[in-house]
Amino acid sequence: MITKESIAAELRALQSRICSAIENADGKGNFAVEEWSREGGGGGITRILQQGNVLEKAGVNFSAVHGDLPENIMRALNVSSSQFFATGVSIVMHPNSPMVPIIHMNVRYFELGDGQWWFGGGIDLTPHYVVEEDAAYFHSQLKNVCDKFDLSFYPKYKKWADDYFFIKHRNETRGIGGIFFDRLNEASGHSKEVLFNFLISVGDTFAPVYTELIQRNRNLQYGENEKQWQLIRRGRYVEFNLVYDKGTKFGLDTNGRIESILMSLPETASWKYDFRPVEGSREARTTELLKKDITWAV
């Protein structure tokens, strides 16, 4: 029988698997481990890697928290039960090189005191420079995982990601998207066991896919121009997370641990006034590709 405790245990194991794989890929950095507890109930494990060969800052956070939902969260979720349990793994990785993409993943489970439950999460890629072959590879791997469970999953969740990871005030996507899903329960036509297996399969896609993208791009040359562009793109990432990201808002509204919530932010970022990339440049081409509804998967 799948219980909230067994789901939390498997997500904690997923955190460990991912950290081991990423340490191997980086070749230098090691994740520092910090266990923490939440005053309202529960806690988690934050793992942070800093100043590695490939990764400037990488966070892999596990949490399993419970307690009472604030009224504004209850209204936002449209639920009547205030008692909740939430567990998940949340990941953001910021590389040293502007040629290696930023990546984010979150896989989570939510349960209410009245018995309601659902899974949510997703994985998306934010290249500083969009490489179309890499985008095709990334989306094809996600499509393969989705198709093993339901052929409707990838097109539906790819569209959801395009709409969710959108910086409205910039009229651009955060990156090349990926998949995003929420409130996934028995109404989907699948059992809790199938949906849980889907969640873990998405989670286990992270390390091999990102390792491949690291290997493809880690040795590419770059200069000061590319580093400055990286800082600008990081600035866009920060804008999305602080203005729109629901996970960030949930953590702040439920008295979460601030260091773990804001681990997604890079060490450095930049906001140049009225920056416009040079016409015909790689930066301009990337900007042109920060659009919804591009067909990436082959």
Stockholm file with secondary structure:
# STOCKHOLM 1.0

chainA/1-298         MITKESIAAELRALQSRICSAIENADGKGNFAVEEWSREGGGGGITRILQQGNVLEKAGVNFSAVHGDLPENIMRALNVSSSQFFATGVSIVMHPNSPMVPIIHMNVRYFELGDGQWWFGGGIDLTPHYVVEEDAAYFHSQLKNVCDKFDLSFYPKYKKWADDYFFIKHRNETRGIGGIFFDRLNEASGHSKEVLFNFLISVGDTFAPVYTELIQRNRNLQYGENEKQWQLIRRGRYVEFNLVYDKGTKFGLDTNGRIESILMSLPETASWKYDFRPVEGSREARTTELLKKDITWAV
#=GR chainA/1-298 SS CCCHHHHHHHHHHHHHHHHHHHHHHHSSCCCEEEEEECTTSEEEEEEEEESCSSEEEEEEEEEEEEEECCHHHHHHHTCSCCEEEEEEEEEEEEESSTTSCEEEEEEEEEEETTSCEEEEEEEEEECSSCCHHHHHHHHHHHHHHHHTTCTTHHHHHHHHHHHHSEETTTTEESSSEEEEEEEESGGGSSCHHHHHHHHHHHHHHHHHHHHHHHHHHTTCCCCHHHHHHHHHHHHHHHHHHHHTCHHHHHHHHTTCCHHHHGGGSCSCCCCCTTCCCCTTSHHHHHHHTCCTTCCCCC
#=GC SS_cons         CCCHHHHHHHHHHHHHHHHHHHHHHHSSCCCEEEEEECTTSEEEEEEEEESCSSEEEEEEEEEEEEEECCHHHHHHHTCSCCEEEEEEEEEEEEESSTTSCEEEEEEEEEEETTSCEEEEEEEEEECSSCCHHHHHHHHHHHHHHHHTTCTTHHHHHHHHHHHHSEETTTTEESSSEEEEEEEESGGGSSCHHHHHHHHHHHHHHHHHHHHHHHHHHTTCCCCHHHHHHHHHHHHHHHHHHHHTCHHHHHHHHTTCCHHHHGGGSCSCCCCCTTCCCCTTSHHHHHHHTCCTTCCCCC
//
